[in-house]
Amino acid sequence: MEILYIVVALILIVALRFAKTNKYGKKNHKSNLSNNRTFRDNKKNSYSSGNNQKFEELKRSIYIGSNEEEYNIFRNALSSYGGGYIKYSSGTIVKKEFLGKEKGDLKGIFYNVIVPNPHIPVVKKEEFRAYLREIGVNGLDQRPDYEGRDSKLRNKAKNKDDYEKKEVGNKGEQVIRDILEELEPNWTIINGPVIKYRNEVHEYDHIAVGYNGVFVIETKAFGMTNGNATKASLFIDEGDKWFVRKNKENKEVKSPTNQITAEKNLIQNLLSSYVSEVYSIVALSNSELFVKQNIELPYKVLKPNELNNYITSQAEYINEAQRQDILTSINNCRQN
C-alpha cells in the first residue's frame, strides 16, 4: 500500500512538471514568433539619418564669392543628395527628406550667401527660394529685396588724415541713406553699388528707382565737423569753382561735376530702353550748410531737407513691370 502511494506521487510530480514546461514553451514560442515578425518588419521598413559628411561638404562648396557655375554645381548636388532622413522598404529607398538642422543650415545659406551674391542671377535666387519652401524650410514666404541690398560703409585709408576725411564722408553718406529710406515702400534704394557696363566701372553712393524716375545721387559732406552738421557756406562760382567757407576761412574743394556726369551717363546708357532721362543729384549731407550757386549745372545740388521732395516731384512715370526690369538690369551689372 505504501509503495502504491509513492508511485502515485511520482506520477503527479511528473505530470505537473510536464504541464509547466508546456505552458512556458508555448509562451516562448509566441515570443519567438513575435520577435521574428518584428525583425521582418524592421527589415522591410528601416530608417537612416543619412550621410552628414556629405551635407557638410555641400555647405562648404558654396560661398558668397561663388560664381554662377559653382552655384549650379551646388544646386544640382543638393537635389541629388535629397536630405539626411531616408526611409527604406525591403531594401529600397522609398522616401528622402531634409532633417530639421539641414533645413536651418540651408535657410542660413540662402540669406547669407545666395541673396547678397552678385554673381548669381535673381531668377536663380528665386528658384532656390522656391525649392527651399518646397522641402519645408519656413520663413521664406516674402521675396527678398535682392536689387536693393546695401554695400557697407568702409574705411580702408591708412594715412591718418585720409582716414579722418573718409570717416566724415561715411557719416555724411549715412545721413543721406537715412533720408532716402523715408521714401515710400515702392521705391528701391541701392546704396554703394559698383556698376560695370561696356568696360566702364563706377562706384555709386546711391541709386533710387521709383515710379517717377531713376536717380543717381552723389553725397558730399562739405563743411561737416567729425561727421556732424556744422555752420558753413558753399559757393559755386564761374568756371565750376567750388569753395567752402568755414570758421572764416575759404577752402577750394574739387567740383563733383565730372564724377556725377560720368556716373549718370553709364546708368543712362544701361537703361536707355526703359527711361528717357536719368536724374543726377549732388546731395549735401550738412544740414547747416548755406549754399550760394552762381552758375547753372547739369544736375541738382540739394540739401537734406530738399532731397525727397525733388525726387518725388518728377514727371517721369515707370510702371511696376518696368521698375523690376530696371532693377534687374542694374543688378546684372553690379560687381559687389
Secondary structure, DSSP 8 states (H G I E B T S, - for coil): -HHHHHHHHHHHHHHHHHHHHHHHHHHHHHHHHHHHHHHHHHHHEEEE---HHHHHHHHHT--TT--HHHHHHHHHHHHHH--SEEEEETTEEEEEE--HHHHHHHHHHIIIIITT-TTS-HHHHHHHHHHHHHTT--S--S---STT----------SHHHHHHHHHHHHHHHHHHHHHTTS-TT-EEEES-EEEETTEEEE-SEEEEETTEEEEEEEE-TT-BTTB---EEEEEETTTEEEEEETTEEEEE---HHHHHHHHHHHHHHTTTT-S-EEEEEEE--TTEEEEE-S--SSEEE-HHHHHHHHHT------HHHHHHHHHHHHHTB--
